[in-house]
Amino acid sequence: MGLFSRTSLGISFDSWGVRCARVTGPPSAPRLETLVHRPIPSGAVRFSLREPNIVHGEAVTGALREACADLGGCGSRIFLTLPHGAGRVMLLDVEEEFRGKAEGLPILRWKLGKKLACDGEELRIDFQQIGERRGGYATVLAVVAFRRVIEQYEEVLEGAQAPPARIDFDCFNLCRLFESRLDCRDSAALLFCLDTSLGVMVFSRGVPVFLRVRERRGEQPRDPFFHTELSRSYRAFRDRFPDHALSSVLCVVSPAEAQDVLPLARGVMGCEPVMLQAADAVNSADGSPLGRERLFPFSATIGAALRGF
């Protein structure tokens, strides 16, 4: 059994601390073993696209060391997930033809450098072409962050003796956690309301075709911000894909906010929303029930840990 079992850790940051999740077991049936949250001082981390995110490195490194100690030491592959304020995830139409990442990276570095008004060499970029080239354009799913921002996170994790095997963003790790629900639907929207972001992703047969994420700064679902941003996202999707009809809206939202967000999603997007819960996507290692309220803040963290499976 040991030959077929894996263990990996997911790590995430929020405004209040560091979250870790340890997942173990065979690739066909990973199990959630441990969750840890360690607080950090207010202002120790400040999510920003361009500016340094780690304001008090010693405090953050200390919290990471404590979290790893609570997990019984690291000794496993570590996957870091970052809030969307620390970078950008976008779908781009690229006219230039290229074969593979070696040819595509200089093109995207130039385009994204212009888009973000910076030297393209300041950016860390990863991308994947989505579908076939049509109408002279290729659709590319791109992830971009400033080097100095990513290097800060790498430094504090290495200082805690927990170097990451991979770094990406919360939306991808939510998709990893709930991939079985996204793969089996003709046209589904994933609506997520996290600590620092509100996002809509639309999938057509499991492939992302639309993405819009906006930073959230303490607004509540009853605030006009939510209705405005959700309406703008849905309108932008309809403008781009007027013939696409959504079959469902899958919602990743805290149980406390669900009573406000679900009716809002129904009213704006025109179909019945379905609540997704981490407790329905992963089992506990000891078979005990997993509390939905407790698990929600760890949703992206657990998804990150599942990258190792």
Helices and strands as residue ranges (DSSP letters): G 2-4, E 6-13, E 17-25, E 31-39, H 57-70, E 77-82, G 84-86, E 88-94, H 100-115, G 120-122, E 123-134, E 137-146, H 147-159, E 166-169, H 170-177, H 179-183, E 187-193, E 197-204, E 207-215, H 224-240, E 248-252, H 255-269, E 273-275, H 278-281, E 283-284, H 292-295, G 296-298, H 299-305, G 306-308
